[in-house]
Amino acid sequence: MCNTGCLKNQKNVIFVIKDAMRKDRLSCYGGKVNTPNIDMLGNIGTRMNWCEAVAPSTSMSLAGIIYGKYPYKFGLKTYHTRVKLINSSFVSVFKEFSKKYYDSHIFLLKFYLDYMPYPIEFARIHFCEASVESYLESLRVCLRSLKNKGTKFFFWIHLCHSLEHVTKRKYTLELDWQAQELDYFIGQLLQLIDIENTRIFITSDHGQLLGERDGQLDYGFHLHEAEINIPLVISDKRYEYLKDIPISNKSIKAMLLGEHIDATKYIISDTAYFWQPQRKIMVRKDIFKYIWCKEGKKEMLYDLKNDPHENINLLMKKYVDKYRKHGIFDPKGRFLKIYLQSRYKRNDWNKIYKIAAELRRVKDNILAYGQSQINMSLRNSSEFVFYRIFVGLANNLPLRRHPRKYFFSIPRYLRRMRARAKKD
């Protein structure tokens, strides 16, 4: 047991994460939805302008926050809802708070517990329904029980994607009225707690596209700013020095624990794990954002300062003008192709190519790390020989079908081998 003295200078911590909430819906970030309670916390504390999610999907993003690591560090081959850690030195934020003698509590839908990477051994779970009032009632009951204990608490509140409507609906889009519901929840929460003795964090796991990229209305498979640039509002000014510096949401773990954070040189985001064919990797340095797509080995580089909507790929060698052709007498009717440098004039093209090469090396290191983790997990098993044979076949056989389709059948083959071994 801990005496009262060790908790004297500590504050309660409340972490509110709203599923799939875009930053540009909140009025403190220039959105049209009036969110006065969130704005008030941003004014008395800190509003981060460049917080990037480690992944555009809930499970991967939550794993990054809980363990303070990038997803590729977990060394996973394919997608898992519960993170199976290879490195036992990874410690969850709930375990860290238990070391500080905090009472940790998680408020969420029961559905999330089966599909999200929550380590439940160091926190008490409170199941809620998909309504603001259900969350608030669970919080009231929990706060009454903690009042008699006199201990500090850490609340992790995972608000679901679609909350039932408590306030009068003023907006047409669901994202807008969900932002309104979030602000209403924060206002009610502030009435239940002592804000002077509580640190409050408000963020999202990821955003989502609203037609910005070829009319797409989804999340989880792309790395554009609408999906990974998330809100982060903190009720104190401890991290105000990071306000306008790009940070990753994996740093939230250190913020919750009150640790000092240094600005990092690179920000990384990932859509999938090592063996998944749809994987995309993003590496950001300052205003430059590099994206690598596993399918087709495509590369993109964007200047977020001069091109915030990511329309101009700086690694595109030639620009295709679909409204102009080579000439009236061109029998093939080919479209006019112009070198990008001649159409999009800049005075820093040499710098751009150097930055692209630098960020490409970071991406290669990420891929090499994933390959080393896979090799270590297989090297001591009989499956390693079959793995190397199939990789060699997939990379060298002149097949009409793309070799990747054969390459990604390897996990299925290995699962069958395990099943046969168990039967024997």
Contacts in CASP RR format, 6 or more apart in sequence:
PFRMAT RR
TARGET T0000
AUTHOR 0000-0000-0000
METHOD contacts of the structure
MODEL  1
MCNTGCLKNQKNVIFVIKDAMRKDRLSCYGGKVNTPNIDMLGNIGTRMNW
CEAVAPSTSMSLAGIIYGKYPYKFGLKTYHTRVKLINSSFVSVFKEFSKK
YYDSHIFLLKFYLDYMPYPIEFARIHFCEASVESYLESLRVCLRSLKNKG
TKFFFWIHLCHSLEHVTKRKYTLELDWQAQELDYFIGQLLQLIDIENTRI
FITSDHGQLLGERDGQLDYGFHLHEAEINIPLVISDKRYEYLKDIPISNK
SIKAMLLGEHIDATKYIISDTAYFWQPQRKIMVRKDIFKYIWCKEGKKEM
LYDLKNDPHENINLLMKKYVDKYRKHGIFDPKGRFLKIYLQSRYKRNDWN
KIYKIAAELRRVKDNILAYGQSQINMSLRNSSEFVFYRIFVGLANNLPLR
RHPRKYFFSIPRYLRRMRARAKKD
2 101 0 8 1.000
2 151 0 8 1.000
6 101 0 8 1.000
7 101 0 8 1.000
7 151 0 8 1.000
7 152 0 8 1.000
10 100 0 8 1.000
10 102 0 8 1.000
10 152 0 8 1.000
11 152 0 8 1.000
11 197 0 8 1.000
11 198 0 8 1.000
11 199 0 8 1.000
12 152 0 8 1.000
12 153 0 8 1.000
12 154 0 8 1.000
12 155 0 8 1.000
12 193 0 8 1.000
12 194 0 8 1.000
12 197 0 8 1.000
12 198 0 8 1.000
12 199 0 8 1.000
13 97 0 8 1.000
13 102 0 8 1.000
13 153 0 8 1.000
13 154 0 8 1.000
13 155 0 8 1.000
13 198 0 8 1.000
13 199 0 8 1.000
13 201 0 8 1.000
13 256 0 8 1.000
14 154 0 8 1.000
14 155 0 8 1.000
14 157 0 8 1.000
14 189 0 8 1.000
14 193 0 8 1.000
14 198 0 8 1.000
14 199 0 8 1.000
14 200 0 8 1.000
14 201 0 8 1.000
15 154 0 8 1.000
15 155 0 8 1.000
15 156 0 8 1.000
15 157 0 8 1.000
15 201 0 8 1.000
15 203 0 8 1.000
15 252 0 8 1.000
15 256 0 8 1.000
16 157 0 8 1.000
16 159 0 8 1.000
16 182 0 8 1.000
16 185 0 8 1.000
16 186 0 8 1.000
16 189 0 8 1.000
16 200 0 8 1.000
16 201 0 8 1.000
16 202 0 8 1.000
16 203 0 8 1.000
17 62 0 8 1.000
17 65 0 8 1.000
17 156 0 8 1.000
17 157 0 8 1.000
17 158 0 8 1.000
17 159 0 8 1.000
17 203 0 8 1.000
17 204 0 8 1.000
17 205 0 8 1.000
18 159 0 8 1.000
18 178 0 8 1.000
18 182 0 8 1.000
18 202 0 8 1.000
18 203 0 8 1.000
18 204 0 8 1.000
18 205 0 8 1.000
19 58 0 8 1.000
19 158 0 8 1.000
19 159 0 8 1.000
19 160 0 8 1.000
19 161 0 8 1.000
19 204 0 8 1.000
19 205 0 8 1.000
20 58 0 8 1.000
20 161 0 8 1.000
20 175 0 8 1.000
20 204 0 8 1.000
20 205 0 8 1.000
20 206 0 8 1.000
20 207 0 8 1.000
20 208 0 8 1.000
20 219 0 8 1.000
21 175 0 8 1.000
21 178 0 8 1.000
21 179 0 8 1.000
21 182 0 8 1.000
21 204 0 8 1.000
21 207 0 8 1.000
21 230 0 8 1.000
21 231 0 8 1.000
22 175 0 8 1.000
22 204 0 8 1.000
22 207 0 8 1.000
22 208 0 8 1.000
22 210 0 8 1.000
22 226 0 8 1.000
23 29 0 8 1.000
23 204 0 8 1.000
23 207 0 8 1.000
23 229 0 8 1.000
23 230 0 8 1.000
23 231 0 8 1.000
24 30 0 8 1.000
24 31 0 8 1.000
24 226 0 8 1.000
25 31 0 8 1.000
25 32 0 8 1.000
25 33 0 8 1.000
25 175 0 8 1.000
25 176 0 8 1.000
25 178 0 8 1.000
25 179 0 8 1.000
26 33 0 8 1.000
26 35 0 8 1.000
26 38 0 8 1.000
26 39 0 8 1.000
26 179 0 8 1.000
26 183 0 8 1.000
26 231 0 8 1.000
27 33 0 8 1.000
27 34 0 8 1.000
27 35 0 8 1.000
27 36 0 8 1.000
27 38 0 8 1.000
27 39 0 8 1.000
28 35 0 8 1.000
28 38 0 8 1.000
28 39 0 8 1.000
28 42 0 8 1.000
28 47 0 8 1.000
28 231 0 8 1.000
28 233 0 8 1.000
29 47 0 8 1.000
29 49 0 8 1.000
29 231 0 8 1.000
32 171 0 8 1.000
32 176 0 8 1.000
33 171 0 8 1.000
33 176 0 8 1.000
33 179 0 8 1.000
33 180 0 8 1.000
33 183 0 8 1.000
34 180 0 8 1.000
34 183 0 8 1.000
35 179 0 8 1.000
35 180 0 8 1.000
35 182 0 8 1.000
35 183 0 8 1.000
36 183 0 8 1.000
37 183 0 8 1.000
37 184 0 8 1.000
37 186 0 8 1.000
37 187 0 8 1.000
37 190 0 8 1.000
38 182 0 8 1.000
38 183 0 8 1.000
38 186 0 8 1.000
38 202 0 8 1.000
38 233 0 8 1.000
41 186 0 8 1.000
41 200 0 8 1.000
41 202 0 8 1.000
41 233 0 8 1.000
41 234 0 8 1.000
41 235 0 8 1.000
42 233 0 8 1.000
42 234 0 8 1.000
42 235 0 8 1.000
44 235 0 8 1.000
45 233 0 8 1.000
45 234 0 8 1.000
45 235 0 8 1.000
45 236 0 8 1.000
45 237 0 8 1.000
45 240 0 8 1.000
46 233 0 8 1.000
46 234 0 8 1.000
46 236 0 8 1.000
46 237 0 8 1.000
46 238 0 8 1.000
46 239 0 8 1.000
46 240 0 8 1.000
46 242 0 8 1.000
46 243 0 8 1.000
47 231 0 8 1.000
47 232 0 8 1.000
47 233 0 8 1.000
47 234 0 8 1.000
47 243 0 8 1.000
48 231 0 8 1.000
48 232 0 8 1.000
48 233 0 8 1.000
48 234 0 8 1.000
48 239 0 8 1.000
48 242 0 8 1.000
48 243 0 8 1.000
48 247 0 8 1.000
49 243 0 8 1.000
49 244 0 8 1.000
50 229 0 8 1.000
50 244 0 8 1.000
50 245 0 8 1.000
50 246 0 8 1.000
50 247 0 8 1.000
51 203 0 8 1.000
51 229 0 8 1.000
51 230 0 8 1.000
51 231 0 8 1.000
51 232 0 8 1.000
51 247 0 8 1.000
51 248 0 8 1.000
51 249 0 8 1.000
52 228 0 8 1.000
52 229 0 8 1.000
52 230 0 8 1.000
52 246 0 8 1.000
52 247 0 8 1.000
52 248 0 8 1.000
52 249 0 8 1.000
52 267 0 8 1.000
52 269 0 8 1.000
52 284 0 8 1.000
53 61 0 8 1.000
53 204 0 8 1.000
53 205 0 8 1.000
53 206 0 8 1.000
53 207 0 8 1.000
53 227 0 8 1.000
53 228 0 8 1.000
53 229 0 8 1.000
53 230 0 8 1.000
53 248 0 8 1.000
53 249 0 8 1.000
53 269 0 8 1.000
54 60 0 8 1.000
54 61 0 8 1.000
54 64 0 8 1.000
54 65 0 8 1.000
54 70 0 8 1.000
54 71 0 8 1.000
54 248 0 8 1.000
54 249 0 8 1.000
54 250 0 8 1.000
54 268 0 8 1.000
54 269 0 8 1.000
54 270 0 8 1.000
55 61 0 8 1.000
55 64 0 8 1.000
55 71 0 8 1.000
55 206 0 8 1.000
55 220 0 8 1.000
55 228 0 8 1.000
55 269 0 8 1.000
55 270 0 8 1.000
55 271 0 8 1.000
56 206 0 8 1.000
56 207 0 8 1.000
56 219 0 8 1.000
56 220 0 8 1.000
56 221 0 8 1.000
56 222 0 8 1.000
56 223 0 8 1.000
56 227 0 8 1.000
56 228 0 8 1.000
56 269 0 8 1.000
56 271 0 8 1.000
57 205 0 8 1.000
57 206 0 8 1.000
57 219 0 8 1.000
57 220 0 8 1.000
57 271 0 8 1.000
58 116 0 8 1.000
58 205 0 8 1.000
58 206 0 8 1.000
59 79 0 8 1.000
59 80 0 8 1.000
59 81 0 8 1.000
59 115 0 8 1.000
59 116 0 8 1.000
59 117 0 8 1.000
60 71 0 8 1.000
60 270 0 8 1.000
61 205 0 8 1.000
61 206 0 8 1.000
61 249 0 8 1.000
62 116 0 8 1.000
62 117 0 8 1.000
62 118 0 8 1.000
62 205 0 8 1.000
63 69 0 8 1.000
63 71 0 8 1.000
63 74 0 8 1.000
63 83 0 8 1.000
63 117 0 8 1.000
64 70 0 8 1.000
64 71 0 8 1.000
64 249 0 8 1.000
64 250 0 8 1.000
64 253 0 8 1.000
65 93 0 8 1.000
65 205 0 8 1.000
65 249 0 8 1.000
65 250 0 8 1.000
65 252 0 8 1.000
65 253 0 8 1.000
66 92 0 8 1.000
66 93 0 8 1.000
66 94 0 8 1.000
66 117 0 8 1.000
66 118 0 8 1.000
66 119 0 8 1.000
66 253 0 8 1.000
67 74 0 8 1.000
67 83 0 8 1.000
67 85 0 8 1.000
67 90 0 8 1.000
67 91 0 8 1.000
67 92 0 8 1.000
67 93 0 8 1.000
67 250 0 8 1.000
67 253 0 8 1.000
68 93 0 8 1.000
68 250 0 8 1.000
68 251 0 8 1.000
68 252 0 8 1.000
68 253 0 8 1.000
68 254 0 8 1.000
69 90 0 8 1.000
69 250 0 8 1.000
70 248 0 8 1.000
70 250 0 8 1.000
70 268 0 8 1.000
70 270 0 8 1.000
71 270 0 8 1.000
71 273 0 8 1.000
72 268 0 8 1.000
72 270 0 8 1.000
72 273 0 8 1.000
72 274 0 8 1.000
72 366 0 8 1.000
72 369 0 8 1.000
72 370 0 8 1.000
73 87 0 8 1.000
73 90 0 8 1.000
73 369 0 8 1.000
74 83 0 8 1.000
74 84 0 8 1.000
74 85 0 8 1.000
74 86 0 8 1.000
74 90 0 8 1.000
74 273 0 8 1.000
75 86 0 8 1.000
75 273 0 8 1.000
75 274 0 8 1.000
75 369 0 8 1.000
75 370 0 8 1.000
75 373 0 8 1.000
75 374 0 8 1.000
75 377 0 8 1.000
76 83 0 8 1.000
76 84 0 8 1.000
76 273 0 8 1.000
76 274 0 8 1.000
77 273 0 8 1.000
77 274 0 8 1.000
77 275 0 8 1.000
77 374 0 8 1.000
77 377 0 8 1.000
77 411 0 8 1.000
78 273 0 8 1.000
78 274 0 8 1.000
78 275 0 8 1.000
78 276 0 8 1.000
78 411 0 8 1.000
79 272 0 8 1.000
79 273 0 8 1.000
79 276 0 8 1.000
80 273 0 8 1.000
81 114 0 8 1.000
81 115 0 8 1.000
81 116 0 8 1.000
81 117 0 8 1.000
82 116 0 8 1.000
82 117 0 8 1.000
83 117 0 8 1.000
86 373 0 8 1.000
86 376 0 8 1.000
86 377 0 8 1.000
92 119 0 8 1.000
92 122 0 8 1.000
93 253 0 8 1.000
93 256 0 8 1.000
93 257 0 8 1.000
94 104 0 8 1.000
94 106 0 8 1.000
94 119 0 8 1.000
94 122 0 8 1.000
94 123 0 8 1.000
94 154 0 8 1.000
94 156 0 8 1.000
95 119 0 8 1.000
95 122 0 8 1.000
96 253 0 8 1.000
96 257 0 8 1.000
97 104 0 8 1.000
97 122 0 8 1.000
97 154 0 8 1.000
97 256 0 8 1.000
97 257 0 8 1.000
98 104 0 8 1.000
98 122 0 8 1.000
100 152 0 8 1.000
100 257 0 8 1.000
101 151 0 8 1.000
101 152 0 8 1.000
102 151 0 8 1.000
102 152 0 8 1.000
102 153 0 8 1.000
102 154 0 8 1.000
103 124 0 8 1.000
103 146 0 8 1.000
103 149 0 8 1.000
103 151 0 8 1.000
103 152 0 8 1.000
103 153 0 8 1.000
103 154 0 8 1.000
104 122 0 8 1.000
104 123 0 8 1.000
104 124 0 8 1.000
104 153 0 8 1.000
104 154 0 8 1.000
104 156 0 8 1.000
105 123 0 8 1.000
105 124 0 8 1.000
105 125 0 8 1.000
105 126 0 8 1.000
105 142 0 8 1.000
105 153 0 8 1.000
105 154 0 8 1.000
105 155 0 8 1.000
105 156 0 8 1.000
106 118 0 8 1.000
106 120 0 8 1.000
106 123 0 8 1.000
106 124 0 8 1.000
106 125 0 8 1.000
106 126 0 8 1.000
106 156 0 8 1.000
106 158 0 8 1.000
107 126 0 8 1.000
107 128 0 8 1.000
107 135 0 8 1.000
107 138 0 8 1.000
107 139 0 8 1.000
107 142 0 8 1.000
107 155 0 8 1.000
107 156 0 8 1.000
107 157 0 8 1.000
107 158 0 8 1.000
108 116 0 8 1.000
108 118 0 8 1.000
108 125 0 8 1.000
108 126 0 8 1.000
108 127 0 8 1.000
108 128 0 8 1.000
108 156 0 8 1.000
108 157 0 8 1.000
108 158 0 8 1.000
108 160 0 8 1.000
109 127 0 8 1.000
109 128 0 8 1.000
109 129 0 8 1.000
109 130 0 8 1.000
109 158 0 8 1.000
109 160 0 8 1.000
110 127 0 8 1.000
111 160 0 8 1.000
112 118 0 8 1.000
112 158 0 8 1.000
112 160 0 8 1.000
113 120 0 8 1.000
113 125 0 8 1.000
113 127 0 8 1.000
116 158 0 8 1.000
118 125 0 8 1.000
123 154 0 8 1.000
123 156 0 8 1.000
126 138 0 8 1.000
126 142 0 8 1.000
127 138 0 8 1.000
128 134 0 8 1.000
128 135 0 8 1.000
128 138 0 8 1.000
130 160 0 8 1.000
130 162 0 8 1.000
130 163 0 8 1.000
130 164 0 8 1.000
131 163 0 8 1.000
131 164 0 8 1.000
131 166 0 8 1.000
132 163 0 8 1.000
132 164 0 8 1.000
132 166 0 8 1.000
132 181 0 8 1.000
132 184 0 8 1.000
132 185 0 8 1.000
132 188 0 8 1.000
133 166 0 8 1.000
135 157 0 8 1.000
135 159 0 8 1.000
135 185 0 8 1.000
136 185 0 8 1.000
136 188 0 8 1.000
136 189 0 8 1.000
136 192 0 8 1.000
139 155 0 8 1.000
139 157 0 8 1.000
139 189 0 8 1.000
139 192 0 8 1.000
140 192 0 8 1.000
142 153 0 8 1.000
142 155 0 8 1.000
143 192 0 8 1.000
143 193 0 8 1.000
146 153 0 8 1.000
154 256 0 8 1.000
159 182 0 8 1.000
159 185 0 8 1.000
161 178 0 8 1.000
162 174 0 8 1.000
162 178 0 8 1.000
163 178 0 8 1.000
163 181 0 8 1.000
163 182 0 8 1.000
163 185 0 8 1.000
165 177 0 8 1.000
165 181 0 8 1.000
166 181 0 8 1.000
166 184 0 8 1.000
167 177 0 8 1.000
167 180 0 8 1.000
167 181 0 8 1.000
167 184 0 8 1.000
169 177 0 8 1.000
169 180 0 8 1.000
170 176 0 8 1.000
170 177 0 8 1.000
170 180 0 8 1.000
171 177 0 8 1.000
171 180 0 8 1.000
173 210 0 8 1.000
175 208 0 8 1.000
175 210 0 8 1.000
182 202 0 8 1.000
186 202 0 8 1.000
189 200 0 8 1.000
195 235 0 8 1.000
198 235 0 8 1.000
199 234 0 8 1.000
199 235 0 8 1.000
199 236 0 8 1.000
200 234 0 8 1.000
200 235 0 8 1.000
201 232 0 8 1.000
201 233 0 8 1.000
201 234 0 8 1.000
201 235 0 8 1.000
201 252 0 8 1.000
201 255 0 8 1.000
201 256 0 8 1.000
202 231 0 8 1.000
202 232 0 8 1.000
202 233 0 8 1.000
202 234 0 8 1.000
203 230 0 8 1.000
203 231 0 8 1.000
203 232 0 8 1.000
203 233 0 8 1.000
203 249 0 8 1.000
203 252 0 8 1.000
204 230 0 8 1.000
204 231 0 8 1.000
205 230 0 8 1.000
206 219 0 8 1.000
206 220 0 8 1.000
206 227 0 8 1.000
206 228 0 8 1.000
206 230 0 8 1.000
207 219 0 8 1.000
207 226 0 8 1.000
207 227 0 8 1.000
207 228 0 8 1.000
207 229 0 8 1.000
207 230 0 8 1.000
208 217 0 8 1.000
208 218 0 8 1.000
208 219 0 8 1.000
208 226 0 8 1.000
208 227 0 8 1.000
209 215 0 8 1.000
209 216 0 8 1.000
209 217 0 8 1.000
209 218 0 8 1.000
209 219 0 8 1.000
209 222 0 8 1.000
209 224 0 8 1.000
209 226 0 8 1.000
209 227 0 8 1.000
210 217 0 8 1.000
210 226 0 8 1.000
211 217 0 8 1.000
212 224 0 8 1.000
212 226 0 8 1.000
212 309 0 8 1.000
213 222 0 8 1.000
213 224 0 8 1.000
213 226 0 8 1.000
216 222 0 8 1.000
219 227 0 8 1.000
220 227 0 8 1.000
220 271 0 8 1.000
221 271 0 8 1.000
221 278 0 8 1.000
221 280 0 8 1.000
222 271 0 8 1.000
222 280 0 8 1.000
223 269 0 8 1.000
223 271 0 8 1.000
223 280 0 8 1.000
223 281 0 8 1.000
223 282 0 8 1.000
223 291 0 8 1.000
224 310 0 8 1.000
225 304 0 8 1.000
225 308 0 8 1.000
225 310 0 8 1.000
228 269 0 8 1.000
228 282 0 8 1.000
230 249 0 8 1.000
232 249 0 8 1.000
232 252 0 8 1.000
234 255 0 8 1.000
238 255 0 8 1.000
238 258 0 8 1.000
239 255 0 8 1.000
239 261 0 8 1.000
242 261 0 8 1.000
242 263 0 8 1.000
245 263 0 8 1.000
246 267 0 8 1.000
246 284 0 8 1.000
246 286 0 8 1.000
247 261 0 8 1.000
247 263 0 8 1.000
247 264 0 8 1.000
247 267 0 8 1.000
248 264 0 8 1.000
248 267 0 8 1.000
248 268 0 8 1.000
248 269 0 8 1.000
251 261 0 8 1.000
251 264 0 8 1.000
254 260 0 8 1.000
254 261 0 8 1.000
255 261 0 8 1.000
265 285 0 8 1.000
266 283 0 8 1.000
266 284 0 8 1.000
266 285 0 8 1.000
266 359 0 8 1.000
266 362 0 8 1.000
267 282 0 8 1.000
267 283 0 8 1.000
267 284 0 8 1.000
267 285 0 8 1.000
268 281 0 8 1.000
268 282 0 8 1.000
268 283 0 8 1.000
268 284 0 8 1.000
268 362 0 8 1.000
268 366 0 8 1.000
269 281 0 8 1.000
269 282 0 8 1.000
269 284 0 8 1.000
270 279 0 8 1.000
270 280 0 8 1.000
270 281 0 8 1.000
270 282 0 8 1.000
270 366 0 8 1.000
271 278 0 8 1.000
271 279 0 8 1.000
271 280 0 8 1.000
271 281 0 8 1.000
272 278 0 8 1.000
272 279 0 8 1.000
272 280 0 8 1.000
273 279 0 8 1.000
274 370 0 8 1.000
274 371 0 8 1.000
274 373 0 8 1.000
274 374 0 8 1.000
275 374 0 8 1.000
275 408 0 8 1.000
275 410 0 8 1.000
275 411 0 8 1.000
276 294 0 8 1.000
276 408 0 8 1.000
277 294 0 8 1.000
277 295 0 8 1.000
277 404 0 8 1.000
277 408 0 8 1.000
278 294 0 8 1.000
278 295 0 8 1.000
279 294 0 8 1.000
280 291 0 8 1.000
280 292 0 8 1.000
280 293 0 8 1.000
280 294 0 8 1.000
281 291 0 8 1.000
281 292 0 8 1.000
281 363 0 8 1.000
281 366 0 8 1.000
281 367 0 8 1.000
282 289 0 8 1.000
282 290 0 8 1.000
282 291 0 8 1.000
282 292 0 8 1.000
283 289 0 8 1.000
283 290 0 8 1.000
283 292 0 8 1.000
283 359 0 8 1.000
283 362 0 8 1.000
283 363 0 8 1.000
283 366 0 8 1.000
284 290 0 8 1.000
285 355 0 8 1.000
285 358 0 8 1.000
285 359 0 8 1.000
287 303 0 8 1.000
287 304 0 8 1.000
287 305 0 8 1.000
288 301 0 8 1.000
288 302 0 8 1.000
288 303 0 8 1.000
288 304 0 8 1.000
288 352 0 8 1.000
288 355 0 8 1.000
288 359 0 8 1.000
289 301 0 8 1.000
289 302 0 8 1.000
289 304 0 8 1.000
289 310 0 8 1.000
290 299 0 8 1.000
290 300 0 8 1.000
290 301 0 8 1.000
290 355 0 8 1.000
290 356 0 8 1.000
290 359 0 8 1.000
290 360 0 8 1.000
290 363 0 8 1.000
291 299 0 8 1.000
291 300 0 8 1.000
291 301 0 8 1.000
291 302 0 8 1.000
292 298 0 8 1.000
292 299 0 8 1.000
292 300 0 8 1.000
292 360 0 8 1.000
292 363 0 8 1.000
293 299 0 8 1.000
293 300 0 8 1.000
295 404 0 8 1.000
299 315 0 8 1.000
299 356 0 8 1.000
299 360 0 8 1.000
300 310 0 8 1.000
300 313 0 8 1.000
300 315 0 8 1.000
301 313 0 8 1.000
301 314 0 8 1.000
301 315 0 8 1.000
301 352 0 8 1.000
301 355 0 8 1.000
301 356 0 8 1.000
301 359 0 8 1.000
302 310 0 8 1.000
302 312 0 8 1.000
302 313 0 8 1.000
302 314 0 8 1.000
303 312 0 8 1.000
303 314 0 8 1.000
303 352 0 8 1.000
304 310 0 8 1.000
312 344 0 8 1.000
314 340 0 8 1.000
314 352 0 8 1.000
314 356 0 8 1.000
315 356 0 8 1.000
316 340 0 8 1.000
317 339 0 8 1.000
317 340 0 8 1.000
318 337 0 8 1.000
318 338 0 8 1.000
318 339 0 8 1.000
318 340 0 8 1.000
319 337 0 8 1.000
319 338 0 8 1.000
319 339 0 8 1.000
319 340 0 8 1.000
319 343 0 8 1.000
319 344 0 8 1.000
320 335 0 8 1.000
320 336 0 8 1.000
320 337 0 8 1.000
321 335 0 8 1.000
321 336 0 8 1.000
321 337 0 8 1.000
321 338 0 8 1.000
322 335 0 8 1.000
324 335 0 8 1.000
324 336 0 8 1.000
325 333 0 8 1.000
325 334 0 8 1.000
325 335 0 8 1.000
325 336 0 8 1.000
326 333 0 8 1.000
326 334 0 8 1.000
326 335 0 8 1.000
326 336 0 8 1.000
327 333 0 8 1.000
341 349 0 8 1.000
346 352 0 8 1.000
375 384 0 8 1.000
378 384 0 8 1.000
378 387 0 8 1.000
383 414 0 8 1.000
383 417 0 8 1.000
383 418 0 8 1.000
386 413 0 8 1.000
386 414 0 8 1.000
386 417 0 8 1.000
387 410 0 8 1.000
387 414 0 8 1.000
390 406 0 8 1.000
390 407 0 8 1.000
390 410 0 8 1.000
390 413 0 8 1.000
391 407 0 8 1.000
391 410 0 8 1.000
393 406 0 8 1.000
394 403 0 8 1.000
394 404 0 8 1.000
394 406 0 8 1.000
394 407 0 8 1.000
394 410 0 8 1.000
395 403 0 8 1.000
395 407 0 8 1.000
397 403 0 8 1.000
397 406 0 8 1.000
399 406 0 8 1.000
END
